[in-house]
Amino acid sequence: MASLQTKFEQAVVQSKQLPDKPDNMTLLKIYSLYKQASAGDVEGKRPGFTDMVGRAKWDAWSALKGKSTDEAMQDYIDLIESLK
């Protein structure tokens, strides 16, 4: 059986081949789960008002603070599976 890391890497590839482009909220969820799984808790300062996209990404990632790498990987895999 494939390891969680292998399944995560496969889901990352599959995320780029989804039949339909997900809505912005789903894209933020995909981004934040990927960042939490690959880099851990968010670091650095929150982007300013002029960087709305960066700010939204930072906020979405920050909301996952404390979630374990394995948990974030599994949630990412499940989300990508649900979008196929």
C-alpha positions in Angstrom: 0.0 0.0 0.0 1.3 3.4 -0.9 2.6 5.7 1.8 0.8 8.9 2.8 3.6 10.9 1.3 3.3 9.1 -2.1 -0.5 9.5 -2.1 0.0 13.2 -1.3 2.4 13.6 -4.2 0.0 11.8 -6.5 -2.9 14.1 -5.4 -0.7 17.2 -6.1 -0.2 16.0 -9.7 -4.0 15.2 -10.0 -4.9 18.7 -8.6 -3.4 20.1 -11.8 -5.6 17.8 -14.0 -9.0 18.4 -12.5 -11.8 18.4 -15.0 -13.2 21.7 -13.8 -11.4 24.7 -12.2 -12.6 24.9 -8.6 -14.1 28.1 -7.2 -11.8 30.5 -5.3 -12.7 29.3 -1.8 -11.9 25.7 -2.8 -8.6 26.9 -4.4 -7.7 28.6 -1.2 -8.5 25.4 0.7 -6.2 23.4 -1.7 -3.5 26.0 -1.3 -3.6 26.2 2.5 -3.7 22.4 2.9 -0.7 22.0 0.5 1.3 24.6 2.4 0.4 23.2 5.8 1.4 19.7 4.6 4.6 20.7 3.0 5.8 23.6 5.1 4.0 23.4 8.5 2.5 26.4 10.3 2.5 29.7 8.6 5.4 32.1 9.4 6.0 35.7 8.7 3.9 38.8 8.7 0.4 39.0 7.2 0.4 40.8 3.9 -1.0 44.3 3.8 -4.3 45.6 2.4 -2.9 46.2 -1.0 -2.0 42.5 -1.5 -5.5 41.0 -1.3 -4.6 37.7 -2.9 -1.6 37.2 -0.6 -3.6 38.2 2.4 -6.4 35.7 1.6 -3.8 32.9 1.1 -2.0 33.8 4.3 -5.3 33.9 6.2 -6.4 30.5 4.8 -3.0 28.9 5.7 -3.0 30.6 9.2 -6.4 29.0 9.9 -4.8 25.6 9.8 -2.2 26.4 12.4 -1.5 23.4 14.6 -2.8 20.8 12.1 -0.2 18.0 11.8 1.5 17.3 8.5 -0.1 13.9 8.2 -3.5 15.3 8.9 -3.1 18.1 6.3 -1.8 15.6 3.7 -4.8 13.3 4.3 -7.3 16.3 4.1 -5.6 17.4 0.8 -5.9 14.0 -0.7 -9.5 13.7 0.3 -10.3 17.2 -1.1 -8.7 16.4 -4.5 -10.5 13.1 -4.6 -13.8 14.8 -4.0 -13.2 17.2 -6.9 -12.5 14.6 -9.5 
